[in-house]
Every structure is written in structure tokens, then in C-alpha cells.
């Protein structure tokens, strides 16, 4: 098992534990089911030790991909390692800087302020749910209010918007039943629009208070994240989506399928 750097795990002590998932890869093809194991902290050796893993149960492989994840100090940890067959030490893969965005109930995440903003990728989801647009509202004098150009967002704003798209994809991989019901029993067709309120500038007026879902029109629900300072990013959660869907269903029942104006925060 690969060692995880002391710097990243220095806060883990006592009974705290991480879990590991191990995939056998042949070329780009992975085994259907990973092996799973728990890692516990060994204070005497100042390292994490895995429970016994029977690699013989894996199909033939030329690479092992090992994902170690867990939560500590109210922060999410996730790191991936890869080992080629016959190697005793693996090659560490750079941790995903947006891993926390995939935890669908984390309302606030922190993104490294030194991380460059990536190019924007629209989330990949199954029909009918889709997220379009890039809309920034910059909450300071002279800021764009709005701009629909991703390139005109700040570094912090673009990173938070990217995290919002990643969160959307994670939630819609298993959409809440109430959201499915809303799409089936209203005039709304499953479309969202990515909106970010950016408070990252030192002259910002006000402060971020949390993500919002708001039906701007019956056909379009705004997926609203908020950017704070020091890398803070406020994202919609699965629970927020469930509340919004329930509120919009009530609106649809009263308004012949129309949902304009319903919201949750």
C-alpha cells in the first residue's frame, strides 16, 4: 500500500480512519467492482495500516488504481495512487483539487487560492437534467452584473463555478425522486443555468450566505453558487435540491404546471 504524505495526514490521530478502494486495470478497462478496505492509524509507526487485502481475488491486471478517501477536521481528503504490475512502489497521482465538490452534502468547500482556474467543462448528465450557461454577478463597484462569459469571471469565481458544475454532475448521477417527479409533473423540462454570486473582491458589498435554487422562469431553474474570500465556495447540496423540488411541486400543483418564482436556500 502506498504511503500518504505526512503533511496531508498530520491531523489524523487516534481512532480516525480512511477507506480505500482498489481497482484492477487492464489498459483503460477497469474491473466491475473494486476491492474495499479500511485503513487505521498506527501511532507507533506514525502511518496508516490497511486491513488484509487479498489481491488474488482481483482479475489479471497491469495497473492497480488505489483511491484513499475520508473526512477529518471537517475537511474531505481524497487521493489516488497507481501501481504498475511488478512495482513495489507506486506513482502518486496529483490529488483532485475539486474532490470536495463531489460530496453532495457539503454546503461550503474551500478551494486552494493558489490553484489556477481551469477551463470550464459542462457537466455530463443523463437526460432530462442538464446545466447550461455561465453567469457571474460580481458584487463590487465596477464588477460585471452580470456577465455570461466564463473568461470574464475572477479566478476565485471561475473555480467556484467549476465546482458548482462538478456538484451538479455528482447529484444528477442519482437525481432525487422529488426532482424526477417535478420534471414529470410540471411544465419544467429539467433545465438548469449555472449562476455564481462572486464576493471575492476586497470591495465587495455584502457577504455570501449560501447557495440558492430559483426558478427564474418555468423552463429554467438557476443553479446559484456563491464565492467568498480565501477560497470559500458555497454550493447547492442534494438536500437543497430536494427542498427546491418539493417547493416547486407545490407551486406547479397550484399553477397548472407553472413553477416560476419557486425557490429554496
N, C-alpha and C positions, 0 to 999 in steps of 0.2 A: 504494500500500500504506500502511496506517495506521502511524504511529509508535507504538511501545510505550514506556511511560514509563521514564525513566532509573532511577527508584527501583527498579523491578521487575527491571531487567536489568543493574544496575550490577556484578553479579558475573560476568557473561558476558564472556569475553575470548578472544583467540586463535582457536583452531580450533573452539570450541564453536559449535553451530548449533541453530536451531529449524526446525521444519517448519510449513507452512501448508496448510490445506485450504480450498477456496473453493467455496461452494455458490451456485448461481443460484436465487433465489426469485421466484416469481410468486404474490402473495398469500401463502397459507400452504403452498403446494406447492413442494417443492424438486426440483431435477434429481436424477436417479437416482444419478449419480456426480459427486463433487466433483473439481475440478482440484487437483493437489497440487504443492507447490513447496518447495524448501529455502531457508532464509534464513541467510546467513553474516554474521559481524560485520565491519564496515569500521572499523578502528581510527582511520583518519584523520578520518572523518566522525562517529565515535562513534555509529554507528547500524547497524541490520540492513538488508541489501540482499537482495532476492529475486532468484532466477534469473528468466529471462524467462518471462512468463505470457501466453499467447495467449487473451485474453478473447473473441476471435471464435469460439472453439470452444464457448463456452457457449451454451445456448439463450437465447431472449429472456428478459429479467429486469427486475424493477422494484427488486429489492434484492439486494445481494451480502452474504453472511454469510461472514466470514473467521475461521477458528479457528487461532490460533497456539499451538503447544504444544512442549514439550521438557523435558528434565531438566538441571539444573545444581546443583552443590554438594549432591548427594544430595537435591535437592528437585524437586518437579514443578511446572512452570509451564504454565498454560493460560489463555488469554484470548480473548474473541470480540469482533469488531468488525463493524458493519453499515454499509453504504453504500447510500443511495438512488440510483437512476439519475440521472445528471447532476450529482451532487455530487462535488466534488473531495476533500472531507474527510468522514470518516465519524463516526458517533456511537458512542462506545465503550460497550459493554455491560459491566456490573459483572462481574468475573471470578467464576466459580463457586467459592465457598469450600470446596466438597466435591469439587473436581476430583481430588484425590489419592486419594480413596476409590474412584475408578473404575479406578485402576491395580491390577489384580488380584494383583500380586505384591509390593506394598508392605506389609510387615508392621506398620510403625509410621508413622502420619501425624501431622502437627501441625495442629490447628485453631485459628484465631485466638481467643485467650481473650476478646477484646472482642466477638466475634460473638455476637449473641443466639441462643439455641437456637430452631430452627424448630419449627413444628408437625410432628407425626410423620405420614409417609406410608408406608403399606405398599408394599413393592416390587411392581412389575408384572412377572410372570414367566409363562411358559407352563407348563401342567400337565405333569407332576405336581408340580413343585417349588414350594413356597410357604413363606413365612416369616410366622408369626403371632406374637402376643404382644409384650409389652414388660415385661421382668423385670429389676429392678435389685437388686443386692446391694451395699449401701453399707458399706464396710469400715472403719467407725469406731464408737466407742461411741455408741449412740443412733441410728445410721443404720438405714434400713429394710433388713430382712433376711428375706424380700425384700419388695418392693412390685411390684405388677403395673400400677401406674398411671404412665403416662408423665409426667404432670404432677407427680408426687412425686420425679422424678429431679432431680439437680442440673443447673445449666446445662451443666457440662462433660460429665456423664453422658448427658444428652439429646442433645448434639451427637455424642458418640461412638456412641450407639445409632443415631442417624440415619445416620451414616457406615457403620455395620455393615449397615443395610438397603440403602444405596446399593451397597455392596460385594457384597452378596448378589445384587442385580439384575444387576450387571456380570458376575459369574461365571456366573450361570444363563442369561445370554444365549447362552452356548455351554457347556453343562454338561460337565464331564469325563466321558469314556467310562466310567470306573470307577463314577461316581455313577449314571449311567444303568443300568449293569449291576446295581448294588446294588438299585435300585428294582425292576428286573425280576425279580431272583432272590432276593428275601428277602421277609419279611413287612412290611418298612418301605414306606410309601406315598409317600415324598417330602416329608414334613412336617418343617419346622424351627421352632424357637422362639427369638426374639431375647432374649438374656440379656446383661447388662452388669455386670461387676465394677467398682465405682467406688472408686478410691483417690485421688480428687482432693482430699479434705479434709485439712487440715494435721494432724489427729489420726488419720489412717488407720493401721491396723495392717498392716504388710507393704507390699509394692510390686507393681506389675503385672509379670508375667513373660512374657505373650504370650497370644494368642488360643487357644481350645480348641474342638474339636468333640467332643461327648459324647452318646452315645445314652442318654438318661435312661430311656426305655422303648423297646421295639422300634418303636413307632409314632411316636416323637418324638425328633429329634436337637436338642440345644441348640446354638445358634449363639452362641458366647460371645466377646464382645469385652471389653477392659479399658480403663478410663480412668485415665490418670496425671495428674500435675500439669503446669502450663504448656502445656496444650492437647494433650498427647500422647494418642494413641488407638491401641490395639493391635487389629488387625483380622484375621479369617481371610483367608488367601490361597488362590489356586487350588491351589497345591502342598499346602497343609494339607488342603483338601477332597479332593484325590486320595489323600493318605495315610490320611485317615479312611475313605474309601470302601473302600480296599484292606483296612484292618484289619477293617472291619465285614463285608466279603465273607467273610473268613476265619472270622469269628465265625458268620455265617449258615450256612456250609458245615458247621460242627461242631455247630450247634444247631437244625437243622430250620428254618432261616429266621429264627430269633430273633437280634436284634443287641443287646439291652440290655447296656449296660456298655462297648461298644467306644468307642474314643476316639482322638484324635490331638492333639498340641500341639507 
